[in-house]
Amino acid sequence: MRVTAHDVAEAAGVSRSAVSRAFTEGASIAPEKRQRILSIASMLGYQPNRIARGLSGRRTGLVALVFGRVSSPYEAWLLDHLSQAIRARGKWPLLLSAFPEGELDGALAHALSYQVDGAIVAAGSVSRTLAERCAALGAPIVMVGRILDGVAVDAVCCDNALGMRQLVELLVSEGRHRIAWIGGKAEAFSNVERQAGLLEALSGWGLEPWARRVADYSVEGGMLQALALLTADERPDAILCGNDAMALGAISAARRLGLGVPEEIAIAGFDDIPAAAWEPYLLTTVCNPVAETAAQALRLLEQRIDDGARPHEVVRLTPRLVRRRSA
C-alpha cells in the first residue's frame, strides 16, 4: 500500500500541512521540525506527490515533451538529448505522443491537469495546426524544429537553407552536376526549408535538380527511391537526401546495384545522426546541432517560466558541413 502524507503526519504527530511545508523549499517551518518529518518520511518510504503539489499552484518540475512519431533516428536522438537536459536541471520529462494527430487535444489536456511547468514541442514532427494549437495554450511553450510565422512563441530551429547551400557547394565543386533530390513529406517544415535551400543553391550554379523523389524520412523509403533513380536509363551522379536516414538507405541501394560510393554516385544527408559516422556508411552530411538545440530550448523555456511577459525569441542554429567518405 502506498504511504501517504497523512501517514507521515500521524507518525510524526504533526498536521498534514506541516508535512507539505517540510517538502516545500522555502516554506515556513522550523528546521528541526522539518528534519524530523523528513526522517520519518524516509523511514516510512514516503515520496511526495509532485502532481498533487502542482494542482495547488506550485511548480512541479514536470516538463512536457510533445512529439509526433519518434521512430526516426533524429527524433529519437533529439528526444534523448532533451530528456537528459531536463533531468540535468533537476526536472522530469513527461512525454506526450501527438500521433495520431487527433489525440493531441486530449494528451495536452491530460498533461495540463498534471500542471506541467511548461512544454517543448518538437514542432517539426507535428502539423502546423497542432503546433499553433500548442502555442495558443498560453502556457510556457518552446517550439523546436519549426518557426511559426505570425505566432508569438519561442522557437529553436536549424538554418536549413544554409545547410543545403553547404552541401550543394561541396558537390558542385567536386564536379557533380546531375544532383537528384529525395525529400520528405511535403508539409514537413524541414522539407519545405531544405528543398527551397536546395533549389536556390542549385540555381546559383545555373543548375536544376536532376530528378525529385519523395520518401517518408525512413531508411527503407530512401532505399526505394534511390533504387528508382539509380536504375533509370540516365542516372544522377549525386543524390541529396532530406535527412540522414534516407541517405543511409540510398547508400544501401547503390551497394545493392554494385555502384561505387562516391566514385560512381555521391550521396549526402542532413542532421549528422550517430549512425552517419558508422564505418559501413561514413555519410557526408550537415550537422543539425542537437545538443545545442536541447540547451537553447531549455534556456528559452526557463526564461519564459520565470518571465511570461518577456519578448519572444527565435534562435536559428548554424549547421556545419561534415565531410566523410560518401561524397
Secondary structure, 3 states (H helix, E strand, C coil): CCCCHHHHHHHHCCCHHHHHHHCCCCCCCCHHHHHHHHHHHHHHCCCCCHHHHHHCCCCCCEEEEEECCCCCHHHHHHHHHHHHHHHHCCCEEEEEECCCHHHHHHHHHHHHHCCCCEEEEECCCCCHHHHHHHHCCCCCEEEECCCCCCCCCEEEEECHHHHHHHHHHHHHHCCCCCEEEEECCCCCHHHHHHHHHHHHHHHHCCCCCCCEEECCCCHHHHHHHHHHHHCCCCCCCEEEECCHHHHHHHHHHHHHCCCCCCCCCEEECCECCHHHHCCCCCCEEEECCHHHHHHHHHHHHHHHHHCCCCCCCEEEECCEEECCCCC
